[in-house]
Amino acid sequence: FGIVTSAAVLLLFFILTNKPERLNSVRVFSASHTAKEVVLAADNGEKKAIKNHAMSFRKSPAKASARMFTLITPRGKDCQATLPDGTKVWMNADSKLTFPKTFTENKRIVTLQGEAYFEVAKEYGRQFEVRTDFFTAIVYGTTFNLCAYSAGNANIVLIEGSVAIGNGKVFRTIKPGEMACWKSNKSFTVTEVDTYSYIQRRNGFFYFDNQSLFEIMQELGRWYNVNIMFDDPQKMNVRLHFVANRKNKLQEAIKNLNELGVIHIEQEHGTVIIR
């Protein structure tokens, strides 16, 4: 009888701790194994963990044989860098920025995967290019936020100045306060946005103004490197105003979201579930 009872208890424990996902549940972000520190990789094979998340590359930190650098931020970490020309870049988590030790006489070209906020140093006659897997942005001295994690969220928001965006030989210019979103047919849709939220993100805050819960939870998932699941897919379309400090723990962000009284969020076995 004791053996049967023990087996029943174990079975009940297995069921409770391994609950299957609901049939209509949607996972919108998946955690992954990731580095813990910001890393600077050089094309000569050198790699260096960066403890100070505000660094300057006006003078090269690597050996003379290195010509290109890649600055890599893991999930849960961001950093600020000054490029060889004086351009300032604030990189979001889970991003990569590749740039040369010295820019050429004619152009300044960097490559971005992920998201970054740029304050481009003004240089007359030498344009600055940010290349992504989806489009290229051309500027001369401009402040903007560029997101290129995936085809579904590739966009650029212009804060100050002027930016030309496009693919190949066809480019379109946008004005301050406009967002250009890349589409799968290689075209762009341009809308007006409030740029304040992007400045706040640069300053270390989550700042969402009338944004979908889908967008909010994807950002939290990337920062805290945690699985995000919606039990009710319709909740993804709920729009909220939400502000939080990135230094706060995930549990505090969940608590603050629940206090809005619009949704209910729980954390179970490494997964954040929106019910």
C-alpha positions as CSV (number, residue, x, y, z in Angstrom):
1,F,0.0,0.0,0.0
2,G,2.9,2.4,0.9
3,I,4.5,1.7,-2.5
4,V,1.2,2.5,-4.4
5,T,0.7,5.7,-2.4
6,S,4.3,6.8,-3.1
7,A,3.8,6.1,-6.8
8,A,0.6,8.1,-6.9
9,V,2.3,11.1,-5.2
10,L,5.1,11.0,-7.7
11,L,2.7,10.8,-10.6
12,L,0.7,13.8,-9.2
13,F,4.0,15.8,-8.8
14,F,5.0,15.0,-12.4
15,I,1.6,16.2,-13.7
16,L,1.7,19.4,-11.7
17,T,5.3,20.3,-12.6
18,N,5.1,19.3,-16.2
19,K,1.7,20.8,-17.3
20,P,1.3,20.8,-21.0
21,E,0.9,24.0,-22.8
22,R,-2.7,24.9,-23.6
23,L,-3.8,24.2,-27.1
24,N,-4.3,27.9,-27.9
25,S,-1.2,29.1,-26.1
26,V,1.4,31.1,-28.1
27,R,5.1,31.4,-27.2
28,V,6.3,34.8,-28.3
29,F,9.9,34.6,-27.0
30,S,12.3,31.8,-26.1
31,A,15.1,31.9,-23.6
32,S,18.5,30.7,-24.8
33,H,22.0,30.1,-23.5
34,T,23.9,33.3,-23.8
35,A,27.1,35.0,-22.6
36,K,27.0,36.9,-19.4
37,E,29.3,39.8,-20.4
38,V,29.7,42.3,-23.2
39,V,32.4,41.0,-25.6
40,L,34.7,42.8,-28.0
41,A,35.9,40.5,-30.8
42,A,38.6,41.5,-33.3
43,D,39.2,40.0,-36.8
44,N,42.7,38.8,-35.7
45,G,41.0,36.3,-33.3
46,E,41.3,38.3,-30.1
47,K,38.3,38.4,-27.7
48,K,37.9,40.4,-24.6
49,A,35.1,40.6,-22.0
50,I,34.2,44.2,-21.3
51,K,33.4,45.1,-17.7
52,N,33.0,48.8,-18.2
53,H,29.9,49.3,-20.3
54,A,30.9,52.8,-21.5
55,M,34.0,52.6,-23.7
56,S,35.7,54.6,-26.4
57,F,37.4,53.4,-29.6
58,R,38.9,56.7,-30.6
59,K,42.2,54.9,-29.8
60,S,42.2,51.2,-30.7
61,P,42.2,48.7,-27.7
62,A,43.4,45.8,-29.8
63,K,46.7,44.8,-31.5
64,A,47.8,46.6,-34.6
65,S,47.0,43.6,-36.8
66,A,43.2,44.0,-36.0
67,R,41.3,45.9,-38.7
68,M,37.7,45.2,-37.7
69,F,35.9,44.9,-34.3
70,T,32.6,43.4,-33.3
71,L,31.0,44.6,-30.1
72,I,28.5,42.0,-28.8
73,T,25.9,42.6,-26.0
74,P,24.3,39.5,-24.5
75,R,20.7,39.3,-23.3
76,G,20.3,41.4,-20.1
77,K,23.2,43.7,-20.9
78,D,23.6,46.9,-22.8
79,C,26.5,49.3,-23.4
80,Q,27.6,52.6,-24.8
81,A,30.5,53.1,-27.2
82,T,32.2,55.9,-28.9
83,L,33.4,54.9,-32.4
84,P,36.7,56.0,-34.0
85,D,35.1,59.1,-35.6
86,G,33.4,60.2,-32.3
87,T,29.9,58.8,-33.1
88,K,28.2,57.6,-29.9
89,V,26.2,54.4,-29.9
90,W,24.0,52.9,-27.2
91,M,23.5,49.2,-27.9
92,N,20.5,47.3,-26.6
93,A,20.7,43.7,-25.4
94,D,21.3,40.8,-27.8
95,S,23.0,43.0,-30.4
96,K,26.1,43.1,-32.5
97,L,27.9,46.1,-34.0
98,T,30.8,45.7,-36.4
99,F,33.0,48.7,-37.3
100,P,36.6,49.3,-38.5
101,K,39.6,50.3,-36.5
102,T,39.8,53.4,-38.8
103,F,37.1,54.7,-41.1
104,T,38.1,55.2,-44.8
105,E,38.5,58.7,-46.3
106,N,35.3,58.5,-48.2
107,K,32.8,56.6,-46.0
108,R,32.0,55.5,-42.5
109,I,30.3,52.1,-42.6
110,V,29.1,50.0,-39.6
111,T,27.0,46.8,-39.6
112,L,24.2,46.3,-37.0
113,Q,22.4,43.2,-35.9
114,G,19.9,44.0,-33.1
115,E,19.1,47.5,-31.8
116,A,21.1,50.6,-31.2
117,Y,20.6,54.3,-30.6
118,F,23.1,56.5,-32.6
119,E,24.4,60.1,-32.3
120,V,26.4,60.4,-35.4
121,A,29.4,62.8,-35.4
122,K,28.9,65.4,-38.1
123,E,31.5,65.3,-40.9
124,Y,30.8,67.2,-44.1
125,G,31.6,65.1,-47.2
126,R,31.9,61.8,-45.4
127,Q,28.6,60.0,-44.9
128,F,27.9,57.5,-42.2
129,E,26.2,54.2,-43.2
130,V,24.5,51.6,-40.9
131,R,24.0,48.4,-42.8
132,T,21.5,45.7,-41.6
133,D,20.2,42.4,-43.0
134,F,17.2,44.4,-44.3
135,F,18.1,47.9,-45.2
136,T,20.8,50.6,-45.1
137,A,20.6,53.9,-43.4
138,I,22.7,56.8,-44.7
139,V,23.3,59.9,-42.5
140,Y,25.8,62.8,-42.2
141,G,25.1,63.9,-38.6
142,T,22.0,62.6,-37.1
143,T,20.4,61.0,-34.0
144,F,18.2,58.0,-34.5
145,N,17.2,54.6,-33.1
146,L,17.6,51.6,-35.4
147,C,16.1,48.1,-34.7
148,A,17.0,45.1,-36.8
149,Y,16.4,42.0,-34.7
150,S,14.2,40.4,-37.4
151,A,12.2,41.1,-40.5
152,G,9.1,41.5,-38.4
153,N,10.5,44.4,-36.4
154,A,13.1,46.1,-38.6
155,N,12.6,49.9,-38.3
156,I,14.3,53.2,-37.8
157,V,13.1,56.2,-35.8
158,L,14.6,59.6,-36.5
159,I,15.2,61.9,-33.5
160,E,17.1,64.7,-35.1
161,G,18.6,65.5,-38.5
162,S,17.9,63.6,-41.7
163,V,18.2,59.9,-42.7
164,A,17.9,58.2,-46.1
165,I,16.9,54.5,-46.0
166,G,16.6,51.9,-48.7
167,N,18.0,48.9,-50.5
168,G,20.4,49.1,-53.4
169,K,20.1,52.4,-55.3
170,V,16.6,53.5,-54.2
171,F,16.5,55.5,-51.0
172,R,13.8,57.4,-49.1
173,T,14.4,60.3,-46.7
174,I,12.5,60.6,-43.4
175,K,12.1,63.5,-41.1
176,P,12.5,63.9,-37.3
177,G,9.6,62.3,-35.5
178,E,9.0,59.7,-38.2
179,M,9.4,55.9,-38.0
180,A,10.1,53.9,-41.2
181,C,9.2,50.2,-40.9
182,W,10.7,47.7,-43.4
183,K,8.3,45.4,-45.2
184,S,8.9,42.0,-46.6
185,N,8.5,43.3,-50.2
186,K,11.5,45.6,-49.4
187,S,9.3,48.7,-49.2
188,F,8.8,51.0,-46.2
189,T,5.8,52.4,-44.3
190,V,6.4,55.8,-42.7
191,T,4.4,57.0,-39.7
192,E,4.7,59.7,-37.0
193,V,5.8,58.6,-33.6
194,D,6.7,60.1,-30.2
195,T,10.5,60.0,-29.9
196,Y,10.5,60.5,-26.1
197,S,10.2,56.7,-25.4
198,Y,13.4,56.0,-27.5
199,I,15.4,58.6,-25.6
200,Q,14.2,57.0,-22.3
201,R,15.3,53.6,-23.5
202,R,18.7,55.0,-24.2
203,N,18.8,56.3,-20.6
204,G,18.2,52.8,-19.2
205,F,14.4,52.5,-18.9
206,F,11.7,50.4,-20.4
207,Y,9.3,53.0,-21.8
208,F,6.2,51.8,-23.6
209,D,3.5,54.3,-24.6
210,N,0.3,52.8,-26.1
211,Q,2.2,49.8,-27.3
212,S,0.9,46.2,-27.6
213,L,1.5,43.7,-24.9
214,F,3.1,41.5,-27.5
215,E,5.8,44.2,-28.1
216,I,6.2,44.8,-24.3
217,M,6.7,41.1,-23.4
218,Q,9.1,40.5,-26.3
219,E,11.3,43.3,-24.9
220,L,11.1,42.0,-21.4
221,G,11.9,38.4,-22.6
222,R,15.0,39.7,-24.5
223,W,16.3,41.6,-21.5
224,Y,15.6,39.0,-18.8
225,N,16.2,36.1,-21.2
226,V,13.1,34.3,-20.2
227,N,10.4,32.3,-22.1
228,I,7.2,34.4,-22.7
229,M,3.9,32.7,-23.4
230,F,0.3,33.9,-23.9
231,D,-2.4,31.6,-22.8
232,D,-4.9,33.8,-24.6
233,P,-3.5,35.1,-27.9
234,Q,-6.0,37.9,-28.0
235,K,-4.2,39.4,-25.0
236,M,-1.2,40.2,-27.3
237,N,-3.2,43.1,-28.8
238,V,-3.8,44.8,-25.4
239,R,-2.2,48.2,-25.5
240,L,-0.6,49.7,-22.4
241,H,1.5,52.6,-21.0
242,F,4.3,51.0,-19.0
243,V,7.6,52.4,-17.6
244,A,10.2,50.5,-15.6
245,N,13.9,50.7,-14.8
246,R,16.0,48.0,-16.5
247,K,18.0,47.5,-13.3
248,N,14.9,46.2,-11.6
249,K,14.3,42.4,-11.3
250,L,11.8,40.6,-13.5
251,Q,9.5,39.9,-10.5
252,E,9.1,43.7,-10.0
253,A,8.2,44.3,-13.6
254,I,5.6,41.5,-13.5
255,K,4.2,42.9,-10.2
256,N,3.9,46.4,-11.8
257,L,2.2,45.1,-14.9
258,N,-0.3,43.1,-12.8
259,E,-1.1,46.2,-10.7
260,L,-2.4,47.9,-13.9
261,G,-5.4,45.6,-13.5
262,V,-5.7,44.8,-17.2
263,I,-4.0,41.4,-17.4
264,H,-2.7,38.7,-15.0
265,I,0.9,37.5,-15.4
266,E,2.5,34.6,-13.6
267,Q,6.0,33.0,-13.7
268,E,6.1,29.2,-13.7
269,H,9.2,27.0,-14.2
270,G,11.2,29.6,-16.0
271,T,8.3,30.8,-18.2
272,V,6.3,34.0,-17.9
273,I,2.7,33.3,-18.7
274,I,0.1,36.0,-19.6
275,R,-3.3,34.6,-18.7
